[in-house]
Structure formats: C-alpha cells, structure tokens
Amino acid sequence: MKQNLSLTWKGIFFELCMARVQPGHKDLLQVHVTAADADHKQIWYENAPFLQSHFNTKNWWAIDDLDHVMGLVFEDRLTLEENLSSISFAIDGRSVTVDPKALQMHFYAPEAHPPLKDDEWILRHGTSCRAELTLKTEIRPPFDPELLTFSLIQYPDMGYVLIDLDYDGHDELQFTWGEKTYLPPRITGKENLHGTSNTTQEGPATGHEGQR
C-alpha cells in the first residue's frame, strides 16, 4: 500500500535574469532605470511600451539571453544547512523527523557563456518574495530520505538557488507566494559573467565531484 509524502519548506524566492547590454542600452538604463530613487516597478518591470521600444519585448523576464534562474535562495552554505532542518515532513498526515545529513545535495555552477564583446555589459534584474514550497507525492514504504534530491546553483555574489527538488523522480512542486519585491536593475562588467559549469553531488557533509 502506498503512502502520501508531504514536504514543506519556507524561504525567500528569487527570479533573476541576466542579459547582454549594448552601449546605447547601458546609457539609457543608467539614466532612466538604475537610479537609486527610480520607481523600478513602473519604469522597468511593468513598463511594456518602454521594453517593447528598446528591447523588442513586453516582458522583463524575456530579457535573459545570458541566464534565467528561479528558486528559494540561501546566501551561503551555512545558511542553507541551517535551513534544511526547518523543512517539515509528513507521512499520511503524521509528522516525521528527518536527519538533514541523509538528504542528497547537488551543487552546480552557472552555465558557461560565450565571451562578451568589448563594448557589452551585463544587466541583472529580477524579483523576490517570501514563498512556501510544497512537494506532495505517493511513495512506496518505507520512506527513504536518501531518495530526496536537492539541486542548487551557486552564484558567488548571490548564494545558493534551489532549482529542483524531487523524491525518487517525483518533482511536482507547488508554491504559495507572498508580496513581490522588484529588485533594482544592475549593470555590471564582465567580471560578473559566470565561468565553466560543473557540479558536486553530496550530502551536507561529504560527497564527490562530477560533471553536469
């Protein structure tokens, strides 16, 4: 007889995009969008005519030719490991205790990209909000925490972003959202472009290297 597994995790959810910026766009953004006192929601994120005119799209999240990542975010490894103990587990509605050391963790670097041209810059923009993640699935007993797999991308200046979570291949996640915050768009140099992509598969304490 199958059992119903339920997992709940609360945290901060980011949706972050990165795109190439030409010199003309860089000057435009610096004047109209990235100023400290700018209303970023109205001037950038929900300004469809502006986006269509200058970037040929009505949606800010489509300006993402370098990267587009979303998920719960943790500023460093210690914060991530501390938050693993806050995950709630239940089997058929009954709370169960899980040792975080049993969970399987996969850490990825952002994907590599072709080099930027000498006159190109990087635009970073996105949103954040509080969120509650829920995974519900039927499992065959006994419940095995080692079949829970967490996949995260590590961004040096952002932290660890949870991009996938599954139990034995079951990964249909549901989210409950809090109020959305629009992040101030940033223009950065080539030093913030990510390098080679790789992955480490491990539990919170030990593991081995692999290739994505």
Secondary structure, 3 states (H helix, E strand, C coil): CCEEEEEEEEEEEEEEEEEEECHHHHHHHHHHCCCCCCCHHHHHHCCHHHHHHHHCCCCHHHCCCCEEEEEEEECCHHHHHHHHCCCEEEECCEEECCCHHHCEEEEECCCCCCCCCCCCEEEEEEEEEEEEEEEEEEECCCCCHHHEEEEEEEECCCEEEEEEEEECCECCEEEEEEEEEEEEEEEECHHHCCCCCCEEEECCCCEEEECC
